[in-house]
Amino acid sequence: MFATKAITFFNELKAPRLRFNDVELINPYEHDEVKDVVKRFYNKFYDDNNKRIFVFGINPGRFGGGITGISFTDPVALTESCGIENNLGRRKELSSIFIYTAVEKAGGARKFFQMSFSRQFILLQ
């Protein structure tokens, strides 16, 4: 199952050592609550082997994926759009607002994350 592979991947991520004292590395996957959120998110939306839209990004903002462990997803979107309660705060993050506006236009999180790649292409045209 894709969910199992994703959960394992994120839980096994190890932060590299930094050579700069003035740079802070954010690794949300070290926290038990984030591990739980990641597990619930992937089991809810990706617990199969279907070809799907997988939103994976590089914006681990300190108010979004940097604290939730889910790319482009702040704690508010996690609760309100994905139906996953959490205690990670109530701050919104700009990239999350942008992504979840698109998710809502596509019919909501369940429908969006279950779309196939061919459906994604049609949606974007």
C-alpha positions, 0 to 999 in steps of 0.5 A: 500500500502506498500509505504504508510506504509513505508513512515508513519513509517519513518516519525514517527521515533523519536530519543531516548535520548542519555546518552553519550555526545560524541555520535552523533545521525543521524536522517535524517527523521527530515528534510523536504527534506529527508521526500520528498525523502523518499516519492518519493522513496517509491512511485516510487518503492513500491506503491503496495502490491506485494511481493518485495525485500526491502533493509533495513539495519543498515548502516546509514552512514553520506554520505549515508542513514544517509542523504538520509533516504534510506538504503544503498543509497547515494545522487548520487545513488538516482539521477543516479540509482533511478532517484530521484533528490535531493539537499543532496550533491554529495558524494558517500558512500561505502555501497551504491556503493556496493549495487547499483553495484548489483542493476545495474547488476540486470537490474537497480533500477526499475527492481531490486526493482520490483523483487519478493522474488523467483526471488531474490533467483534465481538471487543470485544462 
